[in-house]
Amino acid sequence: MPSHVGVDVGGTFTDVVLLTDDGSLVTAKVPSTDDQSVGVMAGIEKACAEADLDPAALDVFSHAMTVSVNALLESNGAKTALVTTEGFRDVLEIRRQNRPSLYDLDAELPDPLVPRRRRFEVDERATADGVERAVDADEIRDLAGDIEAAGAESVAVSLLHAYAHPENEQAVADVLREELDVPISVSHEVLAEFREYERTSTTVVDAYVTPAIDAYVGRLEERASDAGVPTPRIMQSNGGIASAETVRKHAVTTALSGPAAGVVGAGATVEAAESLRGLVTFDMGGTSSDVSLVRDGEVERTTDAEINGHPIRVPMVDVHTVGAGGGSVAWVDAGGALRVGPESAGANPGPASYGRGGEKPTVTDANVVLGYIGGDTALGGELSLDVDAARDALSALADDADLPDALAAARGVYRVANANMTRAIRTITVERGHDPRQFALAAFGGAGPMHAAALADELGVETVVVPRACGVLSAYGLLAADEKHDSVRTVRTSLADVDPDHVESAYDDLRADVLADVSAPDAASIDRVADLRYVGQSFELSVPVGDEFDAEAVAERFTAAHEEAYGYTLSDPVELVNLRLTATVERDPLSVDYEGAGDPVRGTREAFFGLDGGGEFSETTVYDREALGVGATFDGPAILEQDESTAVVPPGWSGEVEADGTVVLTKGGEGL
C-alpha cells in the first residue's frame, strides 16, 4: 500500500493525516501561515517525524486549501478586467432581481469583482441560433492596449450566447492571449451554460482567483520538490481530486476545496446501515458549522452556489454554512434575547477559557462550564484551559441576559447554538424533501462531536457516528477522494421533440473535454446527467442518463425527482436544458489499522445533562478515545477525549467502536 499524506489548510490550523504503507494513521496540526505552502510543508514534516518516515519516501500528496475562498471573502483577488458584448457591460451590476432580505430597506449587495472602469465592450452579436456579427480583430487589438493601460492582472471574456456559439468569444480570446501576458478566462471554457449573469459571474471569479492559485500552487510545487515530496494533487469543490496543472487552468473549481474534503472524508469513513438512506455530515469548527448530505452512497452536489454574494455555477459539494462554531461569541440583542454568532473570538485571543486575554463568552466557554471540556483537557494536545475565566465571562453574560448565574448562561448558549445548527440541518433535509430520521449524523470538526447527540435528539435521529480522525477529517478525506472532472453544455429543447443523435453528439464532446484532464482515461468511469424542468419553470432538477439517451426513461426520472423534491408533479411538457458529464477515476479503498491500547478510562468529572429543564450535574466517565479497543462498548453519560476533538455521550445513548476506530452512538442502546 502506498504511503499517502493529506493536508488541509484552515483559517487557524493546518491539518495533516498521514497513512503509512503498513496501514498506520498519524495526525498532526500546525498553525496556518500567511503563505500557506510554508505551513503545509511544516505539517508534513511534523507528521513524518512522528511516523519516523522520510518525507521523500511519500508516494502520494493530496491537498485542500483556502486560497480561492479567502480571495473572495477578503476581496483581495487579482485586478480583473471584463470583456463583454456591447450593451452588456453592467450585467454584473444589474444581477438578478432577487432580494435576499425582502423587507430590509438598507440591504446592500456586494460590489462587483470588476469595477465599471475595467469593463470593456466589443461590437459583436450572437444569438442562441448563431453568430450574426463577427468580431473585428483590429478592434480587439486596440482593446488589449486599453486593458493593459488599466493595469489588469487577469481578464474574463463573456460574450452573449457564447455557451451555444463560442466562435466570437474564441476569436476575442485568441487575440488577447497574443497581445497580453496575463491569464485569460473564457466563459465557454469555464461554464458553457446559459444564463448570462451566472455565466459571467463564474468566469469573472475564475479570472479573479487564477493568479493567486497559479502563484500558490507553483510555490507549493517548488517547496514539495525541494523536500522530495510528490507533486500535490488538489481537492476541487466537486469533491474530487485533480492534478496541480488542471486546477491552475481551472482555478474556480477550488472555491470550496476544504469543506468538500470533509464531506468526502465522512462518506469514506462511515458505512450507513441498510435501513438508513445515508449521512447528514456535521462539521463544527471554531468559527462556523458546515452541514451536507451523503445520500445513497453519493455526496450531494449542487451547481447553485454563492460565495460572498458572487454566484458560482461549477459543480460543488452542497454545503450549507451557519456562523456557529466553538469560538462563536454569545451576546444579548436589543430585545433581550440571547444570541450566538456570527462574530467569532478567533484563535487569538480566542475564547475566555483559552487564557489569552479574551473576555467575550463563547460556545467553547459554555462547554467548559457545563463540564464537557475539562480544565485538564489540552486542546490540540497543547492548549490548557482556564475554567475560572470561562465562568467569569458567562457570569457577565448572565447579568446582561437577566439569568441567575454562569451555569444558566452556559445552558442557554449551548441550546441557542444547537438551534442554529438544527435549522441548518433542516435546510438541507426537510426543506429538500428528505426525512432526517432516515439518516445517521456524522459529526466531526473540533466541536462537532460535543453537540452531535443533542442535535440528533432534536431531529429524531437515532444514530451518530464519530470518525476516528474527526478533528482532522478534511485532511483524511483527501486520502479517500477519487479523481473527478466535470463538463456541461446547454442544449435547450422540448423533451418530446429531442433529437437523440444531437444529444449523443453533445455528450461525445463533453466526454472528450473531461478526458483531456483525466490522468488515466482508460480507467475513468463516465456518468451522464441531464438538467430538466417543466416548461415555464425557472430552475432545473438533475437526473441520471444511461449509456444511451432514452427520452421516456429520462422523463420518468424527472417526474420522480420532482415529486420527491416538491411533493407534486405536473402534466406540463418537460424541457431539456443542460447536459452534464462527469469522469471519475476511483482510488482504492483506504485500509487503516486500528487497535486501541492501554486503559481507556481517564477518570470521571461532573458534567451537566438535561439542558431543557430539570437537569443536573452527573458523574461522567471520561475515556481516552485512542485507547478504546475495537468492539468496546460504553453507556452514557460519557465523554471521549482525543487531541483534536471531544465527544459527548448523554444519558440514554450508548457507543461502540468499529474496526477502523469509528465510534457509533445509538439512541436508547445499552452498552455492555
C-alpha positions in Angstrom: 0.0 0.0 0.0 1.5 3.4 -0.9 2.2 6.0 1.8 -0.2 8.9 1.4 -0.4 12.3 3.1 -3.4 14.7 3.1 -3.0 18.3 4.1 -6.0 20.7 4.7 -5.4 24.4 5.3 -7.8 26.1 7.6 -8.0 29.7 8.9 -6.2 28.9 12.2 -4.7 25.4 11.8 -3.3 23.3 9.0 -4.4 19.7 9.5 -2.3 16.7 8.3 -3.2 13.0 8.1 -0.5 10.5 7.1 -1.4 6.9 6.1 1.8 4.8 6.1 2.4 1.8 3.9 1.7 -0.5 6.8 -1.7 1.0 7.4 -0.8 3.2 10.4 -2.6 6.5 10.7 -0.8 9.6 12.0 -2.4 13.0 12.5 -0.9 16.4 13.2 -1.8 20.1 13.4 0.4 23.1 12.9 -0.5 26.8 12.8 -1.6 28.1 9.3 0.8 30.6 7.8 0.3 33.7 5.6 2.0 31.8 2.8 0.0 28.6 3.2 2.7 26.5 1.5 5.1 27.1 4.4 2.5 25.7 6.9 1.7 22.8 4.6 5.3 21.6 4.4 5.8 22.2 8.2 2.8 19.9 8.8 4.1 17.2 6.5 7.5 17.3 8.3 5.8 17.1 11.7 3.6 14.1 10.7 6.5 12.3 9.0 8.7 12.9 12.1 6.1 11.3 14.3 5.8 8.4 11.9 9.6 8.1 11.6 9.3 8.5 7.9 11.4 10.5 5.5 9.2 13.0 3.6 10.9 11.9 0.4 9.5 8.4 0.9 5.9 9.6 0.5 4.1 8.2 -2.5 1.1 10.5 -2.8 0.4 14.1 -1.6 -3.2 15.4 -1.7 -4.1 19.0 -0.6 -7.1 21.2 0.2 -6.7 24.9 0.5 -8.5 28.2 1.2 -6.6 30.4 -1.3 -9.7 30.9 -3.6 -12.3 31.3 -0.9 -10.1 33.7 1.0 -9.6 35.9 -2.1 -13.4 36.1 -2.5 -14.2 36.6 1.2 -11.5 39.2 1.7 -11.9 40.8 -1.7 -8.2 40.7 -2.4 -8.0 38.8 -5.7 -6.5 39.9 -8.9 -7.2 43.2 -10.6 -9.5 41.8 -13.2 -10.9 43.2 -16.5 -14.1 42.0 -18.2 -14.7 41.9 -21.9 -18.3 41.5 -22.9 -20.8 42.2 -25.7 -21.7 45.9 -26.4 -24.6 46.9 -24.2 -24.0 44.2 -21.6 -21.2 46.0 -19.6 -23.3 46.2 -16.5 -24.6 42.7 -16.2 -22.5 42.2 -13.0 -24.1 45.3 -11.5 -27.7 44.6 -12.6 -27.6 40.9 -11.4 -30.8 39.1 -10.8 -33.7 40.9 -9.2 -33.6 38.5 -6.2 -33.9 40.1 -2.8 -32.1 38.1 -0.1 -33.7 40.3 2.6 -37.1 41.1 1.2 -38.2 43.8 3.8 -34.7 45.2 4.6 -34.7 48.7 3.1 -31.0 49.1 3.9 -29.8 45.8 2.4 -26.5 46.2 0.5 -25.3 43.9 -2.3 -21.5 43.2 -2.6 -19.6 45.3 -5.0 -18.8 43.6 -8.4 -15.4 42.0 -8.5 -14.8 44.1 -11.6 -15.4 47.9 -11.3 -17.1 49.6 -14.3 -13.9 51.3 -15.4 -12.4 47.9 -16.2 -15.4 46.5 -18.1 -14.9 46.7 -21.9 -17.4 46.2 -24.6 -17.0 44.5 -28.0 -19.0 45.2 -31.2 -20.3 41.7 -31.9 -23.5 39.8 -31.7 -24.6 36.2 -31.4 -28.0 34.7 -30.6 -29.0 31.3 -29.4 -29.3 30.3 -33.1 -25.9 31.5 -34.4 -23.4 34.4 -34.9 -25.0 37.5 -36.5 -22.0 39.8 -36.4 -18.4 38.6 -36.2 -15.7 40.4 -34.2 -13.1 42.7 -35.7 -9.6 41.5 -34.8 -8.2 45.1 -35.0 -10.8 46.3 -32.5 -9.7 43.6 -30.1 -6.0 44.6 -30.5 -6.9 48.2 -29.7 -8.9 46.9 -26.7 -5.9 44.9 -25.5 -4.0 48.2 -25.2 -6.8 49.7 -23.1 -6.8 46.6 -20.8 -3.1 46.8 -20.3 -3.3 50.5 -19.6 -5.9 49.7 -16.9 -3.4 47.6 -15.1 -5.4 44.4 -15.3 -3.8 41.3 -13.9 -6.3 38.9 -15.5 -9.1 39.1 -18.0 -12.6 37.5 -18.1 -14.3 37.2 -21.5 -18.0 36.5 -21.5 -20.0 37.3 -24.7 -23.7 37.0 -25.3 -24.8 33.4 -26.1 -21.2 32.1 -26.2 -22.4 29.0 -24.5 -24.1 28.0 -27.7 -21.9 29.7 -30.3 -18.4 30.4 -29.0 -16.8 31.5 -32.3 -16.7 35.2 -31.5 -15.6 34.6 -27.9 -12.8 32.3 -29.0 -11.7 34.9 -31.5 -11.5 37.6 -28.8 -9.6 35.2 -26.5 -7.1 34.3 -29.2 -6.2 37.9 -29.9 -6.0 38.8 -26.2 -3.7 35.8 -25.5 -1.4 37.0 -28.2 -1.4 40.6 -27.0 -1.4 40.3 -23.2 0.8 38.4 -20.8 -2.0 37.8 -18.2 -4.4 34.9 -17.6 -7.5 34.9 -19.9 -10.6 33.2 -18.6 -13.2 32.5 -21.3 -16.8 31.7 -20.4 -17.4 28.8 -22.9 -14.3 27.1 -21.4 -15.3 27.9 -17.8 -19.0 27.3 -18.0 -20.7 26.5 -21.3 -24.1 27.1 -19.8 -26.9 29.6 -20.4 -28.0 32.4 -18.0 -25.7 35.4 -18.8 -25.3 36.8 -15.3 -24.3 33.5 -13.7 -22.0 32.5 -16.6 -20.3 35.9 -16.5 -20.0 35.9 -12.7 -18.5 32.4 -12.7 -16.0 33.4 -15.4 -15.1 36.6 -13.5 -14.5 34.6 -10.3 -12.2 32.3 -12.3 -10.2 35.2 -13.6 -10.2 36.9 -10.1 -8.6 33.9 -8.3 -6.5 32.4 -11.1 -3.3 34.5 -10.4 -3.4 33.7 -6.7 -4.0 29.9 -7.3 -1.3 29.8 -10.0 1.3 31.5 -7.8 0.4 29.5 -4.7 0.4 26.1 -6.4 3.6 27.0 -8.1 5.3 27.8 -4.7 3.9 24.6 -3.2 5.2 22.5 -6.1 8.6 24.1 -5.7 8.7 23.5 -1.9 7.5 19.9 -2.3 10.1 19.3 -5.0 12.9 20.6 -2.7 11.8 18.2 0.0 11.4 15.3 -2.3 7.7 15.2 -1.8 5.4 14.2 -4.7 3.7 17.0 -6.7 0.4 17.8 -4.9 -2.9 16.7 -6.2 -5.6 19.3 -5.3 -9.1 18.9 -3.9 -11.8 20.6 -6.0 -15.1 21.9 -4.9 -16.8 19.0 -6.6 -15.4 16.5 -4.1 -12.8 15.2 -6.5 -9.0 15.4 -6.8 -7.3 16.9 -9.8 -3.7 17.5 -10.9 -2.0 20.7 -10.0 -1.8 21.6 -13.7 -5.5 21.2 -14.1 -6.5 23.4 -11.2 -4.1 26.1 -12.3 -6.1 26.2 -15.6 -9.5 26.0 -13.8 -9.0 27.9 -10.6 -12.7 28.5 -9.9 -13.0 24.8 -9.2 -11.1 25.1 -5.9 -13.5 27.6 -4.2 -14.8 25.1 -1.6 -11.8 22.8 -1.5 -11.6 22.2 2.2 -15.3 21.8 3.1 -15.7 19.3 0.2 -12.8 17.2 1.6 -14.6 16.9 4.9 -17.8 15.6 3.4 -15.8 13.1 1.3 -14.0 12.0 4.5 -17.2 11.4 6.3 -18.6 9.4 3.5 -15.4 7.3 3.3 -15.2 6.7 7.0 -18.8 5.7 7.7 -20.9 3.0 6.1 -24.6 3.7 6.9 -26.8 0.8 7.8 -29.0 -0.7 5.2 -32.1 0.8 6.9 -30.6 4.3 6.5 -30.5 6.5 3.4 -27.1 7.9 4.2 -25.4 10.6 6.3 -26.0 14.1 7.4 -22.5 15.4 7.8 -21.9 18.0 10.5 -18.6 19.8 10.7 -18.3 22.3 13.6 -15.1 24.2 13.7 -14.1 27.4 15.5 -16.0 29.9 13.5 -18.8 28.1 11.7 -20.6 24.8 11.1 -20.9 23.1 7.7 -23.7 20.6 7.0 -24.2 18.4 4.0 -25.6 15.1 2.8 -24.2 11.8 1.7 -27.2 10.2 0.1 -27.4 6.6 -1.2 -23.6 6.4 -1.1 -23.1 9.6 -3.1 -22.0 13.1 -1.9 -24.7 15.6 -2.7 -23.6 18.2 -5.2 -25.0 21.5 -6.4 -24.4 23.9 -9.3 -26.3 26.7 -7.5 -23.8 28.2 -5.0 -22.7 31.7 -3.9 -19.6 32.8 -2.1 -19.7 36.3 -0.6 -22.7 37.2 -2.8 -21.0 36.1 -6.1 -22.7 33.2 -8.0 -20.5 30.3 -8.9 -22.1 27.6 -11.1 -19.5 25.0 -11.4 -20.4 21.7 -9.6 -19.7 21.8 -5.8 -20.4 19.6 -2.8 -23.7 21.0 -1.5 -22.6 22.6 1.8 -24.7 24.8 4.0 -22.9 27.0 6.5 -24.0 28.8 9.6 -22.0 31.1 11.9 -22.0 28.8 14.9 -18.6 27.4 15.9 -16.7 26.8 19.1 -15.4 30.3 19.0 -18.7 32.0 18.2 -19.5 34.8 20.6 -22.7 34.8 22.7 -24.4 38.1 23.2 -27.8 39.7 24.1 -29.7 41.6 21.4 -31.7 44.8 21.9 -34.8 42.8 22.7 -33.1 40.9 25.5 -32.8 37.7 23.6 -29.7 35.5 23.9 -27.9 35.1 20.6 -24.8 33.2 19.4 -22.6 34.3 16.5 -21.8 35.1 13.8 -18.9 37.0 15.4 -16.1 34.8 16.5 -13.4 35.2 19.1 -11.0 33.6 16.6 -7.8 31.8 17.8 -6.1 34.8 19.3 -7.2 35.9 21.9 -9.9 33.2 21.4 -12.5 32.1 23.9 -12.0 33.3 27.5 -11.1 29.8 28.6 -8.0 29.9 26.3 -6.4 32.2 28.9 -5.0 34.6 26.2 -6.9 37.7 27.4 -10.2 37.0 25.6 -13.2 38.2 27.7 -16.2 37.5 25.4 -18.2 34.4 26.2 -18.2 31.7 23.5 -19.7 28.3 22.8 -16.4 26.8 24.0 -16.6 28.6 27.3 -20.2 27.2 27.7 -18.9 23.7 27.1 -16.2 24.2 29.8 -18.8 25.4 32.4 -21.1 22.5 31.5 -18.2 20.1 32.2 -18.0 18.8 28.6 -14.5 20.1 28.3 -12.4 19.6 31.5 -9.9 22.1 33.0 -7.2 19.5 32.5 -8.0 19.0 28.8 -5.3 20.0 26.4 -6.9 21.3 23.2 -4.9 20.2 20.2 -2.7 18.3 22.6 -1.1 21.6 23.7 -3.5 24.3 24.9 -4.6 24.2 28.6 -7.8 25.8 29.7 -8.8 28.4 32.3 -12.1 27.3 33.8 -12.4 30.4 36.0 -12.1 32.7 33.0 -14.8 30.8 31.2 -17.1 31.1 34.3 -16.4 34.8 34.7 -17.3 35.5 31.0 -20.5 33.6 31.3 -21.4 35.3 34.6 -21.1 38.7 32.8 -23.4 37.3 30.0 -25.9 36.1 32.6 -26.1 39.6 34.0 -26.8 41.0 30.6 -29.4 38.4 29.8 -31.1 38.6 33.3 -30.2 35.0 34.0 -29.3 33.7 37.5 -25.8 32.5 37.0 -23.0 31.3 34.7 -24.5 27.8 34.5 -27.8 29.2 33.3 -26.0 31.3 30.7 -23.9 28.2 29.6 -27.1 26.2 29.2 -28.7 28.9 27.1 -25.6 29.4 24.9 -25.4 25.6 24.2 -29.1 25.4 23.3 -29.1 28.5 21.1 -26.0 27.3 19.2 -27.7 23.9 18.8 -30.9 25.6 17.5 -28.8 27.4 14.8 -27.3 24.2 13.7 -30.6 22.3 13.8 -32.1 24.8 11.4 -29.1 24.4 9.1 -29.6 20.6 9.0 -33.3 21.0 8.4 -32.5 23.3 5.5 -30.6 20.5 3.7 -33.0 17.8 4.6 -36.7 18.7 5.4 -36.7 21.7 3.1 -35.4 19.5 0.2 -37.8 16.6 0.7 -35.6 14.4 2.9 -36.5 13.0 6.3 -33.5 13.4 8.7 -34.7 10.4 10.7 -33.7 8.2 7.8 -30.1 9.3 8.1 -27.3 9.0 10.5 -25.5 12.1 11.8 -21.7 12.1 11.1 -20.0 14.5 13.4 -16.5 15.9 13.0 -14.5 19.1 13.5 -13.1 20.2 16.8 -16.5 20.8 18.4 -18.9 18.8 16.3 -18.9 15.6 18.4 -19.7 17.6 21.5 -23.0 18.8 20.1 -24.0 15.9 17.8 -26.1 13.7 20.2 -28.0 16.8 21.3 -28.7 17.7 17.7 -29.8 14.2 16.9 -32.3 14.2 19.8 -33.8 17.4 18.4 -34.1 15.9 14.9 -35.3 12.4 15.9 -32.0 10.9 14.5 -31.1 7.7 16.4 -27.5 7.1 15.1 -24.5 9.3 15.5 -21.1 8.4 14.0 -17.9 10.0 15.1 -15.0 9.1 12.7 -11.6 8.3 14.3 -9.9 11.3 12.7 -12.9 13.5 13.4 -10.7 16.5 14.4 -8.9 16.5 11.0 -11.4 14.8 8.8 -11.0 17.1 5.8 -7.3 16.0 5.7 -8.5 12.4 6.0 -11.0 12.9 3.2 -8.1 13.9 0.9 -6.8 10.3 1.2 -10.1 8.9 0.1 -11.2 11.3 -2.7 -11.4 10.0 -6.2 -10.2 11.9 -9.2 -13.2 13.8 -10.7 -13.8 16.1 -13.6 -17.0 17.8 -14.9 -18.2 19.4 -18.0 -21.6 20.9 -19.0 -23.3 22.2 -22.1 -26.7 23.9 -22.6 -29.0 22.1 -25.0 -32.4 23.6 -24.7 -35.2 21.7 -26.4 -38.6 20.1 -25.6 -38.0 16.6 -24.3 -40.8 15.3 -26.6 -39.0 16.7 -29.7 -35.4 15.9 -28.7 -33.1 14.6 -31.3 -31.2 11.7 -29.6 -28.4 11.9 -32.2 -27.8 15.6 -31.3 -27.8 14.8 -27.6 -25.3 11.9 -28.1 -23.1 14.2 -30.2 -23.0 16.8 -27.4 -22.2 14.1 -24.9 -19.3 12.9 -27.1 -17.9 16.5 -27.0 -18.3 16.6 -23.2 -16.6 13.2 -22.9 -13.6 14.4 -24.9 -13.4 17.6 -22.8 -13.2 15.8 -19.5 -10.9 13.0 -20.6 -8.4 15.6 -21.7 -7.9 16.4 -18.0 -8.0 12.8 -16.6 -4.8 11.2 -15.5 -5.8 7.7 -16.7 -8.5 8.0 -19.3 -8.8 4.2 -19.8 -9.6 3.8 -16.0 -12.2 6.5 -15.9 -15.9 5.8 -15.4 -18.4 8.1 -17.1 -21.6 9.4 -15.5 -24.1 11.3 -17.7 -26.7 13.6 -16.2 -29.4 15.9 -17.7 -31.0 19.0 -16.2 -34.7 19.2 -16.9 -37.7 21.3 -15.9 -41.3 21.8 -16.7 -41.8 24.5 -19.4 -42.1 27.9 -17.7 -40.1 26.9 -14.6 -37.0 28.9 -13.6 -35.0 26.1 -12.0 -34.0 22.6 -13.1 -33.6 19.2 -11.5 -30.8 16.8 -12.4 -31.5 13.2 -13.3 -29.2 10.4 -14.5 -28.9 9.4 -18.1 -27.9 5.9 -19.1 -25.4 4.9 -21.7 -28.0 5.8 -24.4 -30.3 8.7 -24.2 -33.9 7.4 -23.7 -36.3 10.4 -23.6 -39.1 8.4 -22.0 -36.9 7.0 -19.2 -35.4 10.4 -18.5 -38.9 11.9 -18.3 -39.9 9.3 -15.7 -36.8 10.0 -13.6 -37.5 13.7 -13.7 -41.1 13.2 -12.6 -40.0 11.1 -9.7 -37.3 13.6 -8.7 -39.8 16.5 -8.9 -42.3 14.7 -6.6 -39.5 13.9 -4.1 -38.2 17.5 -4.1 -41.5 19.4 -4.2 -44.2 16.9 -3.3 -46.2 17.1 -6.6 -45.9 16.7 -10.3 -47.5 18.5 -13.3 -48.8 17.4 -16.6 -46.9 20.3 -18.4 -44.4 19.5 -21.1 -40.8 18.8 -19.9 -37.9 20.7 -21.2 -34.3 19.5 -21.6 -31.9 22.3 -20.5 -28.4 21.1 -19.8 -26.3 18.0 -20.4 -23.6 17.2 -17.8 -20.9 14.6 -17.8 -18.5 13.5 -15.0 -15.4 11.4 -15.4 -14.2 9.6 -12.3 -11.1 7.6 -11.6 -11.6 5.7 -8.4 -9.0 5.3 -5.7 -8.5 2.0 -3.9 -10.5 2.0 -0.7 -8.5 3.0 2.4 -7.2 0.3 4.6 -6.5 1.7 8.1 -5.3 -0.3 11.0 -6.7 0.4 14.4 -6.3 -1.4 17.7 -6.6 0.8 20.7 -4.3 0.1 23.6 -4.0 0.8 27.3 -6.5 1.7 30.0 -9.3 3.8 28.2 -10.7 5.3 31.4 -9.0 8.6 32.3 -11.3 9.2 35.3 -14.6 11.0 35.9 -15.9 14.5 36.2 -19.1 16.3 36.7 -21.0 17.2 33.5 -24.4 18.8 33.2 -27.2 17.0 31.3 -30.9 17.8 30.8 -30.4 21.3 29.4 -34.1 21.8 28.5 -35.1 21.9 32.2 -34.7 19.9 35.4 -31.2 19.0 34.5 -28.4 18.3 36.9 -24.7 17.5 37.1 -23.9 13.8 36.8 -20.6 12.0 37.5 -19.4 11.2 34.0 -16.8 8.7 32.8 -14.0 10.3 30.7 -12.4 7.9 28.2 -9.2 8.2 26.2 -10.7 7.8 22.7 -7.5 6.4 21.2 -7.3 3.6 23.9 -10.8 2.2 23.3 -10.3 -1.1 21.6 -12.2 -2.5 18.6 -15.6 -3.7 19.8 -15.5 -1.7 23.1 -18.9 -0.5 24.2 -20.0 2.0 26.8 -23.1 3.8 28.1 -23.7 7.5 28.5 -23.2 9.7 30.3 -19.6 9.6 28.9 -17.0 11.9 27.4 -14.5 10.7 24.8 -11.3 12.8 24.6 -8.6 12.9 22.0 -6.1 15.6 21.0 -8.2 17.2 18.2 -11.8 16.7 19.4 -14.1 15.8 22.3 -17.3 13.7 22.0 -20.2 14.0 24.5 -22.4 10.9 25.0 -25.5 11.9 27.0 -27.6 9.6 29.2 -29.8 7.3 27.1 -27.1 6.9 24.4 -24.6 4.1 24.1 -21.5 3.7 21.9 -19.4 1.0 20.2 -16.0 1.2 18.5 -15.9 -0.1 14.9 -12.9 -1.9 13.3 -11.4 1.3 11.9 -11.8 3.3 15.1 -15.1 5.0 14.2 -17.4 5.3 17.2 -21.1 4.7 16.6 -23.5 6.2 19.1 -27.0 4.8 19.3 -30.1 6.3 21.0 -31.6 4.1 23.6 -29.0 1.4 23.2 -27.4 -0.5 26.1 -23.6 -0.7 26.3 -22.1 -3.9 27.7 
